[in-house]
Amino acid sequence: MLFSCKERTANDKEINSTEEPCQVLIVINDRLWSGSVGDSIREYLATPIEGITPPEAKFLISQISPNLFSSRTKGRRNIIVFSDNYNNNGFQLEKNKFANTQLYFTVSGDSKAGLVNELRKNADSIVNTILTSEFEVITNKLLKGSLVDANFFQDKFRVNLTLPTTYKLVSNSDHFVWYKKDVASGSSNVLIYDIPIERIENTDNTVINNLLAVKDSVNGKYIHSIEDNSFLSPNEGNMPTNKQFVRQGRTVYEFNGDWDMQNSFMSGPYMSYAFRDEKAKRYLFIEALVYNPSMGKRAILMEMEAIVNTLTFK
């Protein structure tokens, strides 16, 4: 992205939506960056994304010294300015300071220890605010593009879903669909299917175990590569993480882990969400599978999570 050489004013703000997701510019002098303050910044902001092997940081962080912070860099979408030259510790967030959709954080301290303490107190807020903003940018970008006919998902699964037409239909059966999008060195895949509630809630096993068993069974049945006898299965060496929350009045089970293609060379991360839909007596699954072995997966996973987040029930 190119910016003009002049400083921006409130009426001269460019939209920086073309910037890659989750890039964060840290404005801090080299002395602080190379010491304990920089170590703390990396500890809180460069944590790995769950379910990605090899590990990939949640944010792509770059650092610049304050004397180099000019109009060419002030248009970045996420900026955090650190300084220990204040009489008191403080934290501030300004939105759209130099560019539209921009988050501009200032973390100040009266010493290195004060600066680290102020970061520690506000780290969760910084992370959550940036992620929320990034998903809003991605979702708005999706909505401006060409989308798969909404009637398809309404008629088949009684849900609304925002899915770009860059995802092509690969498989369509009574209770299952698979969409695939080609990316630089692989593909991103969206699966949607529903399962009768009695297959999940029974005395044979726990809900979590039944959800995983059904997911693995459906994946193995429908997802294959070009190699003979290939089928998708979970990576046995990495147990999936799981959490439970409520969305749209429905209990949701989220799983993150790695998949392998048996009798093939393919593997990658996945996200799986199972919505307990009491009204329809079913569990609705929506899954995201990524195959991108030679490149980063952060941006792809964020786009796919943004797509999942657009799911609503009729």
C-alpha positions in Angstrom: 0.0 0.0 0.0 1.3 3.5 -0.9 0.7 6.5 1.2 1.2 10.2 0.3 4.3 11.9 1.8 2.2 14.4 3.7 0.8 13.6 7.2 -2.8 12.6 7.2 -5.5 14.9 8.7 -8.9 13.8 10.0 -10.3 14.4 6.5 -7.6 12.5 4.7 -7.8 9.0 6.0 -7.2 6.0 3.7 -9.0 2.7 4.3 -6.3 0.0 4.9 -8.5 -3.0 4.4 -6.0 -4.5 1.9 -3.5 -5.1 4.7 -3.0 -8.7 5.6 -4.9 -9.8 8.7 -3.4 -9.5 12.2 -0.4 -7.4 11.4 0.7 -5.3 14.3 3.2 -2.5 14.2 5.0 -1.9 17.5 6.5 1.6 17.9 9.2 1.4 20.5 12.8 2.4 20.8 15.4 -0.3 20.1 16.7 -0.2 23.7 13.3 -1.3 25.1 12.6 -3.7 22.3 15.8 -5.7 22.8 15.2 -6.0 26.6 12.6 -7.2 29.1 9.9 -4.9 27.6 10.3 -6.5 24.2 10.3 -9.9 25.7 7.0 -9.2 27.4 5.5 -7.8 24.2 6.4 -11.0 22.4 5.1 -13.1 25.2 1.6 -11.6 25.1 1.2 -10.7 21.4 3.1 -13.5 19.7 1.4 -16.5 21.3 0.8 -19.4 18.8 -2.5 -20.1 17.2 -4.2 -23.2 18.6 -4.2 -26.2 16.3 -1.4 -25.1 13.9 1.6 -27.3 13.3 4.3 -26.0 13.0 3.4 -23.2 15.4 2.4 -19.8 13.9 2.0 -16.7 15.9 -1.5 -15.1 16.4 -0.1 -11.7 15.3 2.6 -10.8 12.8 4.6 -8.3 14.7 7.0 -5.7 13.3 8.9 -3.1 15.3 9.9 0.4 14.3 11.7 3.1 16.3 9.7 6.3 17.1 12.1 8.5 15.1 11.2 6.4 12.0 7.4 6.5 12.6 6.2 8.7 9.8 3.3 9.1 7.4 4.4 6.0 5.5 3.8 3.8 8.6 1.1 5.7 10.4 -1.6 4.2 8.1 -1.1 0.7 9.4 -4.3 -0.8 10.8 -3.0 -1.9 14.2 -0.4 0.2 16.0 0.8 0.0 19.5 3.1 2.7 20.8 5.2 2.0 23.9 7.2 4.6 25.9 8.7 4.6 29.4 9.3 8.4 29.4 6.1 9.3 31.4 5.5 10.3 35.0 2.7 7.8 35.3 1.6 4.5 33.9 -1.2 4.7 31.4 -3.1 3.0 28.6 -5.2 4.5 25.8 -7.0 3.4 22.6 -7.8 5.7 19.8 -9.8 4.5 16.8 -9.3 5.8 13.2 -6.5 8.2 14.3 -4.6 8.2 11.0 -6.6 5.7 8.9 -10.1 4.2 8.7 -10.5 0.9 10.6 -7.3 1.7 12.6 -6.7 0.9 16.2 -4.0 3.0 17.8 -2.9 1.9 21.3 -0.6 3.9 23.6 1.0 2.1 26.5 3.0 4.4 28.8 5.0 3.9 31.9 7.3 5.7 34.4 9.9 2.9 34.1 10.5 -0.4 32.3 8.7 -2.3 35.2 5.8 0.1 35.0 5.5 -0.3 31.2 5.5 -4.1 31.5 2.9 -4.0 34.3 0.7 -1.7 32.2 1.0 -4.1 29.2 0.2 -7.1 31.4 -3.0 -5.4 32.8 -4.2 -4.6 29.3 -2.9 -7.5 27.1 -6.2 -9.4 26.9 -8.0 -6.2 26.0 -5.5 -5.4 23.3 -5.6 -8.9 21.8 -9.4 -9.2 21.9 -9.9 -5.7 20.4 -7.6 -6.3 17.5 -9.1 -9.7 16.8 -12.7 -8.3 16.8 -11.7 -5.5 14.5 -9.8 -7.8 12.1 -12.9 -10.1 11.9 -15.0 -7.1 11.1 -12.7 -6.0 8.3 -12.6 -9.5 6.8 -16.4 -10.0 7.1 -17.1 -6.6 5.4 -14.7 -7.6 2.6 -16.6 -10.9 2.2 -19.9 -9.1 2.0 -18.7 -6.8 -0.8 -17.8 -9.8 -3.0 -19.7 -12.3 -5.0 -21.5 -14.8 -2.7 -22.9 -18.3 -3.1 -26.7 -18.2 -3.4 -28.1 -17.9 0.1 -31.2 -19.9 -0.8 -29.0 -23.0 -1.2 -28.1 -23.1 2.5 -31.6 -22.0 3.6 -33.2 -24.8 1.7 -30.7 -27.5 2.6 -29.8 -26.7 6.2 -32.3 -24.0 7.2 -29.4 -21.6 7.9 -27.9 -18.4 6.5 -24.2 -18.4 5.6 -22.0 -15.8 3.8 -19.7 -17.9 1.5 -17.8 -16.3 -1.4 -18.1 -17.8 -4.8 -14.4 -18.4 -4.8 -15.4 -21.6 -2.9 -16.6 -24.1 -5.4 -19.0 -27.0 -4.6 -17.1 -30.3 -4.6 -19.7 -32.7 -3.0 -23.4 -32.5 -2.3 -25.4 -35.2 -0.7 -28.6 -35.3 1.4 -27.1 -34.0 4.6 -23.6 -33.0 3.6 -21.8 -30.4 1.4 -18.2 -29.7 0.7 -16.9 -26.4 -0.7 -13.3 -25.9 -1.8 -11.2 -22.8 -2.6 -7.8 -23.0 -4.3 -5.1 -21.0 -2.5 -1.4 -20.3 -3.3 -0.1 -23.8 -2.5 -3.2 -25.8 -1.5 -6.8 -25.3 -0.6 -9.2 -24.1 2.0 -12.3 -26.2 2.6 -15.7 -25.7 4.2 -17.9 -28.7 5.2 -21.5 -28.5 6.4 -23.5 -31.4 7.6 -26.2 -32.3 10.2 -26.6 -35.3 12.4 -29.7 -36.5 14.3 -29.4 -35.5 17.9 -29.9 -39.1 19.2 -26.6 -40.1 17.5 -24.8 -37.7 19.8 -26.8 -37.8 23.0 -27.0 -41.4 24.1 -25.7 -43.8 26.8 -23.0 -45.3 24.5 -20.5 -42.5 25.2 -20.1 -38.8 26.2 -21.3 -36.0 24.0 -17.7 -34.9 23.3 -16.6 -38.4 22.3 -19.7 -38.9 20.1 -19.2 -35.5 18.4 -15.5 -36.4 17.6 -16.5 -39.9 16.4 -19.2 -38.6 14.1 -16.8 -35.9 12.7 -14.1 -38.4 12.0 -16.6 -40.8 10.4 -18.1 -38.1 8.1 -14.7 -36.7 7.2 -13.3 -40.2 6.4 -16.4 -41.0 4.2 -16.5 -37.9 2.1 -13.0 -36.3 2.0 -10.4 -38.0 -0.2 -7.4 -37.0 -2.3 -6.4 -38.2 -5.8 -4.5 -41.2 -4.3 -6.2 -44.5 -4.2 -7.7 -45.6 -0.9 -7.0 -42.2 0.6 -9.3 -40.7 3.3 -9.2 -38.0 5.9 -8.6 -38.7 9.5 -7.5 -36.9 12.7 -3.8 -36.6 13.5 -3.4 -39.2 16.2 -0.3 -37.5 17.5 -2.0 -34.2 18.4 -5.2 -34.3 20.5 -7.7 -31.6 19.5 -8.5 -28.8 21.9 -12.1 -28.2 22.6 -14.3 -25.6 24.3 -18.0 -25.0 24.7 -20.0 -21.7 24.5 -23.4 -20.5 23.6 -24.3 -18.7 20.4 -27.7 -17.7 19.1 -29.2 -19.5 22.1 -27.6 -22.8 21.1 -24.8 -24.7 22.7 -21.7 -24.9 20.5 -18.8 -27.3 20.7 -15.6 -26.1 19.1 -12.7 -28.4 18.2 -9.3 -27.4 16.9 -6.6 -29.8 15.8 -4.7 -31.4 12.8 -5.9 -33.7 10.1 -4.0 -36.2 8.0 -4.9 -37.7 4.7 -4.3 -41.5 5.1 -2.4 -43.1 2.2 -1.4 -39.7 1.0 1.0 -36.9 1.9 -1.5 -34.2 2.8 -2.1 -32.7 6.3 -3.1 -29.5 7.9 -5.2 -27.7 10.6 -8.9 -27.8 11.1 -11.6 -26.0 13.0 -14.9 -27.8 13.7 -18.1 -26.3 15.3 -21.1 -28.4 16.3 -24.3 -26.5 17.0 -26.9 -28.2 19.2 -30.1 -27.4 17.4 -32.9 -28.5 19.8 -35.6 -27.2 17.6 -34.6 -29.3 14.6 -33.5 -32.3 16.8 -30.0 -32.3 15.3 -26.4 -31.2 15.6 -25.3 -29.0 12.8 -21.6 -29.2 12.0 -19.6 -26.6 10.1 -15.9 -27.3 9.6 -12.9 -25.5 8.1 -10.0 -27.6 6.7 -6.8 -26.0 5.5 -4.1 -27.5 3.2 -1.3 -25.0 2.6 2.0 -26.7 3.4 4.5 -24.2 2.2 2.9 -21.0 3.3 1.3 -19.4 6.4 -2.2 -20.4 7.4 -3.1 -17.4 9.7 -4.9 -15.4 7.0 -6.7 -18.4 5.6 -7.9 -19.6 9.0 -9.2 -16.1 9.9 -11.2 -15.8 6.7 -12.7 -19.2 7.3 -13.5 -18.4 10.9 -15.1 -15.2 9.7 -17.3 -17.3 7.3 -18.3 -19.6 10.2 -19.2 -16.6 12.3 -21.8 -15.5 9.7 -23.8 -18.6 10.2 -27.3 -17.9 11.5 -30.3 -20.1 12.0 -33.6 -19.4 10.3 
